[in-house]
Amino acid sequence: MKRELDILVTQMHAGGIRYDEAVREFKKRYILEVLAHHRGNQCKAARELSMHRNTLRRTIAELNLDPAQIRSGLKRPSHSERPVYEQKQAVRT
């Protein structure tokens, strides 16, 4: 993994990406990953990130992430979008 990170950093530097842009993108991706892992639960994500949940909320706002969109992307599909399975009828004897 360290080697992959080294390659990525080299590519970003060669591509002219500034430090502040790189840090912002890393924060964004990392926070989204942790939030997805906790199904959008900001309290649990903040605990894993070792930050207060208010700090996480502020960081989400600074990064222009939409918490509602994060949660909606993780919800189960509605009944109309779920596949329909045939129910086996009980045979009466």
C-alpha positions in Angstrom: 0.0 0.0 0.0 2.9 2.4 0.8 4.2 1.9 -2.7 0.8 2.7 -4.3 0.6 5.9 -2.2 4.2 6.9 -3.3 3.2 6.4 -6.9 0.0 8.4 -6.4 1.9 11.3 -4.7 4.4 11.3 -7.5 1.7 11.5 -10.1 -0.1 14.2 -8.3 3.1 16.3 -8.1 3.9 15.7 -11.7 0.3 16.7 -12.6 0.7 20.0 -10.9 -1.8 19.4 -8.1 -1.2 21.8 -5.3 -0.7 20.6 -1.7 -4.0 22.1 -0.4 -5.9 20.5 -3.2 -4.4 17.1 -2.5 -5.1 17.3 1.2 -8.7 18.4 0.5 -9.3 15.5 -1.9 -7.7 13.0 0.5 -9.9 14.2 3.4 -13.0 14.1 1.2 -12.4 10.5 0.0 -11.4 9.3 3.5 -14.4 10.7 5.2 -16.7 9.4 2.5 -15.2 5.9 2.9 -15.6 5.9 6.7 -19.2 7.3 6.5 -20.1 4.6 3.9 -18.6 2.0 6.3 -20.9 3.2 9.1 -23.9 3.6 6.7 -23.9 7.4 7.1 -23.9 7.4 10.9 -21.8 10.5 11.7 -21.4 9.7 15.4 -19.8 6.3 14.7 -17.7 7.8 11.9 -16.5 10.6 14.1 -15.5 8.1 16.8 -13.5 6.0 14.2 -11.9 9.2 12.9 -11.0 10.2 16.5 -12.8 13.5 16.3 -15.8 15.1 17.9 -19.0 14.7 15.8 -19.3 18.5 15.6 -15.9 18.7 14.1 -16.9 16.0 11.6 -20.0 18.0 10.7 -18.0 21.1 10.2 -15.5 19.3 8.1 -18.3 17.8 5.9 -19.6 21.3 5.4 -16.1 22.7 4.6 -15.6 20.0 2.0 -19.1 20.7 0.5 -20.2 17.1 1.1 -24.0 16.6 1.4 -24.8 14.4 4.3 -28.3 13.7 3.0 -26.8 12.5 -0.3 -24.5 10.2 1.6 -27.4 8.7 3.6 -29.6 8.4 0.6 -26.9 6.5 -1.3 -26.8 4.0 1.4 -30.5 3.3 1.9 -32.2 0.2 0.8 -34.2 0.6 -2.4 -37.9 1.3 -2.1 -40.4 -1.5 -2.5 -41.1 -0.5 -6.1 -37.4 -0.9 -6.9 -36.9 -4.2 -5.1 -37.0 -7.4 -7.1 -40.2 -9.4 -6.8 -39.9 -13.0 -5.7 -42.6 -15.6 -6.1 -44.0 -16.6 -2.8 -44.6 -20.3 -2.4 -48.1 -21.0 -1.3 -48.6 -23.4 1.5 -50.4 -26.6 0.4 -53.4 -27.4 2.6 -54.1 -31.1 3.1 
